[in-house]
Amino acid sequence: MTAAPSPPPADLDPRLLEVLVCPVTRAPLFYDRARGELISHSAKLAYPIRDGVPIMLPEEARSLAEGE
């Protein structure tokens, strides 16, 4: 049995993106729709979005690879 493909990520409310900042650096975040993540270039972290909710915990974020 194969897993059903996951639906494409939903768009993030632009008003939410305006007020969210990186909890580590307080820098603005950039929305990566394809990966369903909020990116903090200053902290080199990508915060996941699960079920439309940004998970803004540094311990839940993944580290960005060089050049990402």
N, C-alpha and C positions, 0 to 999 in steps of 0.2 A: 504494500500500500504506500503510495507516495503522498507527501504532505501537499496540501493545497497552497498555491502561491499566496504570499501575503499581499494584502491590498496596498496600493501606493499610499505613501504617507499623506495625511491630510495637511492642508495649508494651515500655517500658524497664523493666528489673529495678529495683524500688523500692530495693533495697539498694545498687545502683550509684548511683542518684540521691542517696542519703544521703551518700555519700563524695565525690562529684565536686563540685568548686568551680570557679569561674571562674579560669583561670590568670592573668588580668590583675589582678583585684581580690581574689581569694580569697573572694568572696561566694557565697552559695548560688545554684544554678541552678534554673530552672523548666522543666519538660518541656512542650513544645508538640507534642502527638501529631499534630495535623492537619498541621503543617508538617514534622514529623520533625526538630525542633531542640531544643537546650537553650538557654534564654534567660538571659542575664545582664543584668538591668536596670541594675545599677550600672555596667557597662562599655558598655552599649548595644550588645551584640553577641549574635548568634545563631549557635551552633555547630551544624554539621550532624551528623546521624546517618546514616552510610552502612553498609548491610548490617548494621544492629544495633550498629555500633560508633561511639561518640561521637568526633568529630574535634575534639580540644581544642587546636587550634593557632590562635592569634589571626589569623594570615594566611589561614586557611581560613574564618574566621567572616565573616558579613555584618553590616554596620552596621544597627542598627534605625532605622526611620523614626520621626519625631516622633510620640509618642502610641502607639507600637506596644508 
